[in-house]
Amino acid sequence: MSRSLGIAAAVAAVSISGLGFVGAGSAQAAPQDCSVTKGVFDASAVCGADGGANYVLHLDCVGLYASGPFPMYAVGPYKVLSYPFTPSGQTVSAGCTGMGPGVFAVATNAYVEIYNP
């Protein structure tokens, strides 16, 4: 039973990791004057100064993640948000692997959005 579970997990991991290669690259993102670069496991954004609005880098991930207190895990999609930032030309980044120990997930989409607390 545990061997078949391990095989199923390995097949799922290989399938999920293939998703990260589909959309890797750079793109222009809203709200204004932002450049987003998405890798397989993370993303970064650089936004020019705009006079005051706060933004967050939104990263969509899929894979194994911590879904509650240790040792609770789940497999599927989840989102990661960077800390809120005021655009100043500095790089902001977020990663899919920071959601608990032993996490394996890939980035499927990344964009910048206006931060609304």
Number of C-alpha atoms within 10 A of each C-alpha: 5 7 8 9 10 11 11 11 14 12 11 14 17 10 12 21 19 11 17 21 16 12 15 19 12 15 15 14 18 15 14 15 14 19 18 23 18 25 20 22 21 25 27 22 27 20 23 14 15 14 9 10 14 16 20 23 24 22 26 20 28 22 21 25 24 17 14 10 8 9 9 10 15 13 17 11 15 18 16 20 18 18 14 17 17 18 23 13 14 13 12 18 20 22 23 27 20 15 17 18 12 12 17 20 29 27 32 26 20 28 22 24 18 17 15 9 5
